[in-house]
């Protein structure tokens, strides 16, 4: 009887030990899962902080950069194969996509011709701004060197602190020469009338006198006639 009782107690003790081990195993698993969740949560917080610090148009800029890199790779591959990349690219575009791109291009940059001088000036300004390629390294160097004066605040003194580089001056001269060449290309010479009265000293003064005549000629016609006859008071 004693042996039987002893065997029953041992079986009960082993069952309790197994249950205890099972509980400890569950606790360890929960502890590991908690640590894993804590690490994942920390990583997500770090990534979210990085995303918030990025510019608002970062995704669009990234897609644009990826597209440019892909196009450069395709262009290089086409050049190595002796193919015209622009032609190959057009062959891959369907008629529907080509029509859609053409409509988008016309809508984005409609050329309505000359309307007034204000719009012409705005168009030229936008064209010049698009052609600007800033040197960000020099920009950052000047900002660090000048400090608050870089932003031209109320009490900032900028005289003598900025010096134009030779490359910048050359770019400005080239751009001005291009503007002059383009203006001469579209400039239209007016025919000279030998029988017309000469009341100007140069071409600019002639154009100015024509404007005066157009706006005030009908009001000053009598005065002008009197001056020509010598009967004006």
Secondary structure, DSSP 4 states (H G I P E B T S, - for coil): -HHHHHHHHHHHHHHHHHHHHHHHHHHHHHHHHHHHHHHHHHHHHHHHHHHHHS-TTHHHHHHHHHHHHHHHHHHHHHHHTT--HHHHHHHTS-HHHHHHHHHHHHHHS-------HHHHHHHHHHHHHHT----HHHHHHHHHHHGGGGGT-TT---TTT----HHHHHHHHHHHHHHHHHHHHH--PPPP-TTS----SSHHHHHHHHHHHHHHHHHHHHHHHHHHHT---
